[in-house]
């Protein structure tokens, strides 16, 4: 049985990744602290895949243990759960700095540690980074966390080889709830800087993740795939 | 030169020898990325310390050089070191963007275990002395040992 674990699966990119991976995996373990995870689980059940929802706070030892106890052998792990607490560094509270680092960077590290004895043969880890790892105004904490995810990806690619491949996907501006609060004129200016002239779709991020989880990327490890419509070039 | 120094003891001596003196408000900062921590909580604590010092520099509008290990950037010295080093690089790029209006710069200096300390000191001072039109948000690699590698 091919089992994939997806964190932050209740909505947005994580939900879309779960739906996409339902085509390639027999069993999906979807994880989120939000009760709306149940909606993702219901959707997945209609796609003829076995689903195990785990509602857990992964910043706690108990939360990590809940996930570890739910799996026998993991073929794919997608570390997607993430938060933002944006402001210029001069105005950034220490609490907001630590919260973003804890969720975006500490959780992937601790989850991989927890699953150390649970990898199936030829497994794949995909860490969701962000184009912000290249630097982004007002996101000192978020950029640091996502740069850290890239560092984690490189280190794990070497320490878990040759049995487990580890890569990252770095999305750019993507149509999720995270950007719904951004005014339209700001979105328009952001899109103007994207060579492909539009916001990305969660399904486009999910396709990149699915590729990295598949045998089609069997010689790829330790890399970052930037899915940003070319924004990192402008 | 005056500077806030948060670097390992051996480098601290080298900076002192080069004439880098006591800190004063508005002085530039030379901050080493956390390394050698054995678990996530202590790594987070060290990164929080770096955040405090970087924030102080941002408030003062003063330049910053972050010191990182080339081997850590490439993930060769373990996950926690790699997370801290690459995290600092991304934070430095963001700080560089935020400091731009104030005419200050932020850069990273990447070196290996064989890099002479004097070289690290001189390049740190060189980067701190740069104008707003000079390098900012960059990773400057000392020595040629990492040519061809995905350093940042």
Interface residues (C-beta under 8 A of the other chain):
Chain A: X88 X89 X90 X92 X94 X97 X98 X101 X102 X105 X106 X109 X110 X112 X132 X133 X134 X135 X136 X137 X138 X139 X140 X141 X143 X144 X145 X146 X147 X148 X149 X150 X151 X152 X153 X154 X155 X156 X157 X158 X159 X222 X223
Chain B: X40 X44 X47 X48 X51 X52 X54 X55 X58 X59 X72 X73 X74 X75 X76 X77 X78 X79 X80 X81 X82 X83 X84 X85 X86 X87 X88 X89 X90 X91 X92 X93 X94 X95 X96 X97 X98 X137 X150
